[in-house]
Amino acid sequence: MKLLLDTHVWLWLEVAPERLSRATAERLADPGNELWLSTVRAWEHLLLAERKRIRVEHEPAAWLRRAFDGQRYRIAALELETVLAATGMRIQPRDPADRLLAATARQLGLSLVTADRRMLQGSGFEALPC
């Protein structure tokens, strides 16, 4: 299974795994599953750190580079076709970053893992509750 992690799921996995459900933790630990991160969510991570809404043990950019340079995650870069597809995504409210994440999941055939109710109720992409 190819799993695209929403920002909070990724952060929970890295710094607070106890916040994940048992089923989600097992799914993310399964070596047969691919874990994907969106570059849009990387940008969101930096914004959250800048606004002091999250804290990580190292400087945010260094922490982010370590996460993206490792072997644990595959990277879902933002492509033009994804941007074009995002305009038609049905998610309320119409958060541009959420629409880009949903379009990324659809374009790459990934299942989005999220606790966000709005994302779980969206259409046109697969979303799995955590």
C-alpha positions as CSV (number, residue, x, y, z in Angstrom):
1,M,0.0,0.0,0.0
2,K,1.2,3.5,-0.8
3,L,0.5,5.9,2.0
4,L,0.7,9.7,1.8
5,L,1.0,11.1,5.3
6,D,-0.9,14.3,6.3
7,T,1.3,16.7,8.3
8,H,-0.1,15.7,11.7
9,V,0.3,12.0,11.0
10,W,3.9,12.5,9.9
11,L,4.7,14.6,13.0
12,W,3.0,12.1,15.3
13,L,4.9,9.2,13.7
14,E,8.2,11.1,14.2
15,V,7.7,12.7,17.6
16,A,4.5,11.4,19.3
17,P,3.7,7.9,18.0
18,E,1.4,7.3,20.9
19,R,-1.1,9.6,19.3
20,L,-1.6,7.2,16.4
21,S,-4.2,4.5,16.6
22,R,-2.9,0.9,16.9
23,A,-4.1,0.1,13.4
24,T,-2.4,3.2,11.9
25,A,0.8,2.5,13.7
26,E,0.9,-1.0,12.4
27,R,0.1,0.1,8.9
28,L,2.9,2.7,9.0
29,A,5.4,0.2,10.5
30,D,4.6,-2.5,7.8
31,P,7.7,-2.7,5.6
32,G,5.4,-3.7,2.7
33,N,3.9,-0.3,2.7
34,E,5.5,2.8,1.2
35,L,5.4,6.0,3.2
36,W,5.1,9.2,1.1
37,L,5.6,12.9,2.1
38,S,4.4,15.8,0.1
39,T,6.7,18.8,-0.4
40,V,3.6,20.9,0.2
41,R,3.5,19.4,3.7
42,A,7.2,20.1,4.2
43,W,6.5,23.8,3.6
44,E,3.6,23.6,6.0
45,H,5.9,22.1,8.6
46,L,8.3,25.0,8.3
47,L,5.4,27.5,8.6
48,L,4.1,25.8,11.8
49,A,7.6,25.9,13.3
50,E,8.0,29.5,12.3
51,R,4.7,30.4,14.1
52,K,5.8,28.3,17.1
53,R,2.8,26.0,16.7
54,I,5.1,23.0,16.7
55,R,8.5,22.3,18.2
56,V,11.1,19.8,17.1
57,E,14.3,19.0,18.9
58,H,16.5,20.4,16.1
59,E,16.3,23.5,13.9
60,P,13.2,23.0,11.7
61,A,15.0,23.1,8.3
62,A,17.6,20.6,9.5
63,W,15.0,18.3,10.9
64,L,13.1,18.5,7.7
65,R,16.2,17.7,5.6
66,R,16.9,14.7,7.7
67,A,13.4,13.4,7.3
68,F,13.4,14.0,3.5
69,D,17.0,12.7,3.0
70,G,16.5,9.4,4.8
71,Q,15.3,6.1,3.3
72,R,12.1,6.0,5.3
73,Y,9.9,8.2,3.0
74,R,9.4,8.7,-0.7
75,I,8.9,12.2,-1.8
76,A,5.8,13.5,-3.6
77,A,7.0,16.6,-5.3
78,L,4.5,19.2,-6.5
79,E,4.0,18.9,-10.2
80,L,2.1,21.1,-12.6
81,E,-0.5,18.4,-13.3
82,T,-1.1,18.1,-9.6
83,V,-1.6,21.9,-9.3
84,L,-4.1,21.8,-12.2
85,A,-5.9,18.8,-10.7
86,A,-6.2,20.6,-7.3
87,T,-8.6,23.2,-8.7
88,G,-11.4,20.5,-8.9
89,M,-10.9,18.8,-5.6
90,R,-13.9,18.8,-3.3
91,I,-12.8,19.6,0.2
92,Q,-14.4,22.1,2.6
93,P,-13.2,24.6,3.5
94,R,-11.2,25.1,0.4
95,D,-7.8,25.1,2.0
96,P,-5.3,25.3,-0.9
97,A,-2.7,23.1,0.8
98,D,-5.3,20.4,1.6
99,R,-6.5,20.6,-2.0
100,L,-2.9,20.1,-3.2
101,L,-2.5,17.1,-0.9
102,A,-5.7,15.5,-2.1
103,A,-4.7,16.1,-5.7
104,T,-1.3,14.6,-5.0
105,A,-2.9,11.5,-3.6
106,R,-5.1,11.1,-6.6
107,Q,-2.4,11.9,-9.2
108,L,0.1,9.4,-7.7
109,G,-2.4,6.7,-6.7
110,L,-1.7,7.1,-3.0
111,S,-4.0,6.7,0.0
112,L,-4.0,9.8,2.2
113,V,-3.6,9.0,6.0
114,T,-5.3,11.7,8.0
115,A,-7.3,12.5,11.1
116,D,-8.8,15.6,9.4
117,R,-12.6,15.1,9.1
118,R,-12.8,17.4,6.1
119,M,-10.2,15.5,4.2
120,L,-11.9,12.2,5.1
121,Q,-15.1,13.5,3.7
122,G,-13.5,14.8,0.5
123,S,-14.1,13.0,-2.8
124,G,-12.0,12.1,-5.8
125,F,-9.1,10.5,-3.7
126,E,-8.7,7.8,-1.2
127,A,-8.4,8.8,2.5
128,L,-7.8,6.5,5.4
129,P,-8.6,7.6,9.0
130,C,-5.8,7.4,11.6
